[in-house]
Amino acid sequence: MSTDKDASVDAGEVGILNAPLGPAPEGIPTALRDREAWVCWHVGCRNCHTTVEYGVETCPECGEDTSKIPDDPTSGRYASSTDSATWTRFEAALAYHEREHTDTEGVGYVFTEDGPFVGVDLDNCRDPETGDLDPWAADAIERCASYAAVSSSGTGIHILAVGELPEGGNRSGNVEMYEDARYFALTGVHIDGTPEEPQSAQDAIDVYSLYGGLTRATGSLLRGDVDLLALGAAVQGRWCVGVRRPRFCRSHTRDPSVGVTLTPIPCCAG
């Protein structure tokens, strides 16, 4: 666990690999802080309940993979992303984390069914030493045009937006999206040039959801760095009408502009 409880940094500074970034309270949106959906988190093993130092990926006791485990700031026990009784106010979660003898690494926001927010998780897209972003991640940030912050490792990005996930694809490659029963470890290390509060990004969410759905449906080797702007342009105007979730018609089996083959599926008209 990290011993530095005041790890506030700028998004452009060198990433710290042996300790998590943040939390920087001033960089966390007010719209999130106002909701009673906050936990703390530590790195540990879910199998044998061993707490390990930040950055340790394999439990030294049982050999299982470690993960970010949510903590209930009120009781000090494990929290659950599906049990609101284990969440609290932002101020209470931050105060618990900042206690001298706690083993927590930061605070996290829980996405809830009645909440308006979607979290877009971009993994392995940022150089922690320079702050440079992979082109596909920079495109995602631009397309969503919403609040974005550096992840705790310094190597990823969290985008928080207003919207809802269509049924189907919410994960593909290095892109994951969540709106319920999950939490984000939020650093508050805000990406300059992005809004300070979550904005509506439904069009972007739909594109990424489609991308994830196509990846699973076709079994094709779509990569996390596929040009989603090109994908969005390629499918624009090809939707079948009458359904909430767009589908490709049988005739639209390949688009050379993105270099992927789409398995034919029936359109809404049959």
C-alpha positions as CSV (number, residue, x, y, z in Angstrom):
1,M,0.0,0.0,0.0
2,S,1.2,3.5,-0.6
3,T,2.3,5.6,2.4
4,D,2.0,9.0,0.6
5,K,-1.6,10.0,1.2
6,D,-1.2,13.3,-0.6
7,A,-0.4,12.2,-4.2
8,S,-2.1,15.1,-6.0
9,V,-0.3,15.6,-9.4
10,D,-0.9,17.2,-12.7
11,A,-2.0,15.0,-15.6
12,G,1.1,16.1,-17.6
13,E,3.6,15.2,-14.9
14,V,5.6,12.0,-14.8
15,G,3.6,9.0,-13.7
16,I,4.4,7.2,-10.5
17,L,4.5,3.5,-11.1
18,N,5.1,2.4,-7.5
19,A,2.2,4.3,-6.0
20,P,-1.2,5.2,-7.4
21,L,-2.0,8.7,-8.7
22,G,-4.4,10.9,-6.7
23,P,-6.8,11.3,-5.3
24,A,-6.9,15.0,-6.1
25,P,-10.3,16.1,-4.8
26,E,-10.4,19.4,-6.7
27,G,-10.2,17.4,-10.0
28,I,-13.2,15.2,-9.3
29,P,-16.5,16.5,-10.7
30,T,-19.0,18.0,-8.4
31,A,-21.8,15.9,-10.0
32,L,-20.0,12.8,-8.8
33,R,-19.1,14.1,-5.4
34,D,-22.7,15.0,-4.7
35,R,-23.8,11.4,-5.0
36,E,-23.6,9.0,-2.1
37,A,-21.8,6.3,-4.1
38,W,-18.2,6.3,-2.9
39,V,-15.9,3.6,-1.6
40,C,-12.2,3.3,-0.9
41,W,-10.0,0.6,-2.5
42,H,-6.9,-1.4,-1.8
43,V,-4.9,-4.0,-3.8
44,G,-5.3,-7.5,-2.6
45,C,-6.2,-11.1,-3.3
46,R,-9.8,-12.1,-3.4
47,N,-8.9,-15.8,-2.9
48,C,-7.0,-15.5,0.4
49,H,-7.7,-11.9,1.4
50,T,-4.1,-10.9,1.5
51,T,-3.4,-7.1,1.1
52,V,-0.4,-6.4,-1.1
53,E,1.7,-3.4,-2.1
54,Y,0.4,-1.3,-5.0
55,G,1.8,-2.7,-8.3
56,V,2.0,-6.3,-7.1
57,E,0.1,-8.4,-9.6
58,T,0.4,-11.9,-8.1
59,C,-0.4,-12.8,-4.5
60,P,2.7,-14.0,-2.7
61,E,0.6,-16.2,-0.5
62,C,-1.5,-18.2,-3.0
63,G,-0.3,-17.2,-6.4
64,E,-3.6,-15.8,-7.6
65,D,-3.9,-12.5,-9.5
66,T,-4.5,-9.4,-7.4
67,S,-7.1,-6.8,-8.1
68,K,-8.5,-3.4,-6.8
69,I,-10.8,-4.4,-4.0
70,P,-13.4,-1.9,-2.8
71,D,-13.6,-1.0,0.9
72,D,-16.5,0.3,2.9
73,P,-15.3,3.5,4.5
74,T,-17.8,3.2,7.3
75,S,-17.1,-0.3,8.5
76,G,-13.6,-0.9,7.2
77,R,-14.8,-4.2,5.6
78,Y,-15.1,-5.1,2.0
79,A,-17.5,-3.0,0.0
80,S,-19.7,-4.3,-2.9
81,S,-20.6,-2.5,-6.1
82,T,-24.1,-3.9,-5.8
83,D,-24.8,-3.1,-2.1
84,S,-25.5,0.6,-1.4
85,A,-25.2,0.0,2.3
86,T,-21.4,-0.2,1.8
87,W,-21.1,3.1,0.0
88,T,-20.9,6.6,1.5
89,R,-20.4,10.3,0.8
90,F,-17.3,11.5,-1.0
91,E,-16.0,13.5,1.9
92,A,-16.4,10.4,4.2
93,A,-14.5,8.2,1.8
94,L,-11.7,10.7,1.3
95,A,-11.4,11.2,5.1
96,Y,-11.2,7.4,5.6
97,H,-8.5,7.1,2.9
98,E,-6.5,9.9,4.4
99,R,-6.2,8.4,7.9
100,E,-2.7,7.6,8.7
101,H,-3.1,3.9,9.4
102,T,-5.5,2.8,6.7
103,D,-4.3,0.4,3.9
104,T,-6.4,2.1,1.2
105,E,-4.9,3.4,-2.1
106,G,-7.6,5.8,-3.1
107,V,-11.3,6.4,-3.5
108,G,-13.7,5.0,-6.1
109,Y,-17.1,6.0,-7.6
110,V,-19.8,3.3,-7.9
111,F,-22.0,3.3,-11.0
112,T,-25.6,2.8,-10.1
113,E,-28.7,1.8,-12.0
114,D,-30.5,5.0,-11.0
115,G,-27.5,7.2,-11.9
116,P,-27.0,9.1,-15.1
117,F,-23.3,8.3,-15.7
118,V,-21.4,5.9,-17.9
119,G,-17.8,5.2,-17.3
120,V,-15.5,4.6,-20.3
121,D,-12.3,2.8,-19.3
122,L,-9.3,3.1,-21.8
123,D,-6.5,0.8,-20.8
124,N,-2.8,0.8,-21.8
125,C,-3.1,4.0,-23.8
126,R,-0.9,6.5,-22.0
127,D,2.8,6.9,-21.5
128,P,3.2,7.5,-17.8
129,E,6.5,9.3,-18.2
130,T,5.5,11.7,-20.9
131,G,1.7,11.8,-20.7
132,D,1.5,11.1,-24.4
133,L,-1.7,9.3,-25.5
134,D,-2.1,6.6,-28.2
135,P,-4.1,8.1,-31.2
136,W,-7.1,5.8,-30.6
137,A,-7.4,7.0,-27.0
138,A,-7.0,10.7,-28.0
139,D,-9.8,10.0,-30.5
140,A,-12.0,8.5,-27.8
141,I,-11.5,11.5,-25.6
142,E,-12.3,13.9,-28.4
143,R,-15.3,11.9,-29.5
144,C,-16.8,11.7,-26.0
145,A,-16.1,15.4,-25.2
146,S,-16.7,14.8,-21.6
147,Y,-14.8,14.7,-18.3
148,A,-11.6,12.6,-18.5
149,A,-8.9,11.8,-15.9
150,V,-5.8,9.7,-15.7
151,S,-6.2,6.2,-14.2
152,S,-4.4,5.3,-10.9
153,S,-1.6,3.5,-12.8
154,G,-0.9,6.5,-15.1
155,T,-1.2,4.2,-18.1
156,G,-5.0,4.5,-18.8
157,I,-7.8,7.0,-19.0
158,H,-11.2,7.2,-17.4
159,I,-14.0,9.1,-19.2
160,L,-17.2,9.9,-17.3
161,A,-20.2,10.8,-19.4
162,V,-23.9,11.2,-19.2
163,G,-25.7,8.5,-21.2
164,E,-26.8,4.9,-21.1
165,L,-25.4,1.7,-22.6
166,P,-27.3,0.0,-25.4
167,E,-27.8,-3.7,-25.0
168,G,-24.8,-5.6,-26.2
169,G,-21.3,-4.5,-26.6
170,N,-19.6,-2.8,-23.7
171,R,-16.2,-4.3,-23.9
172,S,-13.7,-4.7,-26.7
173,G,-9.9,-4.8,-26.6
174,N,-8.7,-1.9,-24.4
175,V,-12.1,-0.2,-24.2
176,E,-14.7,-1.1,-21.5
177,M,-17.9,0.8,-20.5
178,Y,-20.0,0.5,-17.4
179,E,-23.1,2.1,-16.1
180,D,-24.1,-0.2,-13.2
181,A,-22.7,-2.6,-10.6
182,R,-19.1,-1.5,-11.2
183,Y,-16.8,1.1,-9.7
184,F,-13.9,3.3,-11.0
185,A,-10.9,4.2,-8.9
186,L,-10.9,7.9,-9.6
187,T,-7.8,10.0,-9.3
188,G,-9.0,13.5,-10.0
189,V,-6.0,13.9,-12.2
190,H,-8.0,15.8,-14.8
191,I,-7.1,15.8,-18.5
192,D,-6.6,19.4,-19.6
193,G,-9.0,20.5,-22.3
194,T,-11.8,18.2,-21.3
195,P,-14.9,19.5,-19.4
196,E,-14.7,19.6,-15.7
197,E,-18.1,17.9,-15.4
198,P,-19.6,14.9,-17.2
199,Q,-21.3,15.8,-20.5
200,S,-23.8,14.0,-22.6
201,A,-22.0,11.6,-25.0
202,Q,-24.7,9.2,-26.2
203,D,-23.5,9.2,-29.8
204,A,-20.0,8.2,-28.8
205,I,-21.3,5.6,-26.4
206,D,-23.4,4.1,-29.2
207,V,-20.4,3.9,-31.5
208,Y,-18.2,2.2,-28.9
209,S,-21.0,-0.2,-27.9
210,L,-21.5,-1.2,-31.6
211,Y,-17.7,-1.7,-31.9
212,G,-17.7,-4.1,-28.9
213,G,-20.8,-5.9,-30.1
214,L,-19.4,-6.4,-33.6
215,T,-16.1,-7.8,-32.1
216,R,-18.0,-10.5,-30.2
217,A,-20.5,-11.3,-32.9
218,T,-18.0,-11.7,-35.7
219,G,-15.1,-13.1,-33.8
220,S,-12.9,-10.9,-35.9
221,L,-9.6,-9.6,-34.7
222,L,-10.6,-6.0,-34.2
223,R,-7.9,-4.3,-32.2
224,G,-8.2,-1.6,-29.6
225,D,-6.5,0.9,-31.9
226,V,-9.0,0.5,-34.8
227,D,-10.0,3.9,-36.2
228,L,-13.4,4.3,-34.6
229,L,-14.0,7.6,-36.4
230,A,-13.6,5.6,-39.7
231,L,-15.9,2.9,-38.3
232,G,-18.5,5.4,-37.4
233,A,-18.3,7.0,-40.8
234,A,-18.4,3.7,-42.5
235,V,-21.7,2.6,-40.9
236,Q,-23.4,6.0,-40.9
237,G,-26.4,5.9,-43.2
238,R,-26.5,2.1,-43.3
239,W,-28.7,1.5,-40.3
240,C,-31.9,-0.5,-40.7
241,V,-34.8,1.5,-39.4
242,G,-37.3,0.6,-36.7
243,V,-34.9,-0.7,-34.0
244,R,-33.2,1.1,-31.2
245,R,-29.9,-0.8,-31.7
246,P,-28.7,-0.4,-35.3
247,R,-27.9,-3.6,-37.2
248,F,-26.1,-4.3,-40.5
249,C,-28.1,-5.5,-43.4
250,R,-27.0,-8.7,-45.1
251,S,-25.5,-6.9,-48.0
252,H,-23.2,-4.9,-45.8
253,T,-20.6,-7.6,-45.1
254,R,-17.4,-5.7,-45.6
255,D,-16.1,-2.2,-45.5
256,P,-12.6,-1.7,-47.0
257,S,-12.3,1.7,-45.2
258,V,-11.8,-0.1,-41.9
259,G,-10.5,-3.4,-43.2
260,V,-12.8,-5.6,-41.2
261,T,-15.3,-8.2,-42.3
262,L,-18.8,-8.1,-40.8
263,T,-20.7,-11.3,-40.4
264,P,-24.1,-10.8,-42.2
265,I,-27.0,-10.6,-39.8
266,P,-30.7,-10.0,-40.6
267,C,-31.9,-6.4,-40.7
268,C,-35.1,-5.3,-39.0
269,A,-37.1,-5.8,-42.2
270,G,-35.9,-9.4,-42.5
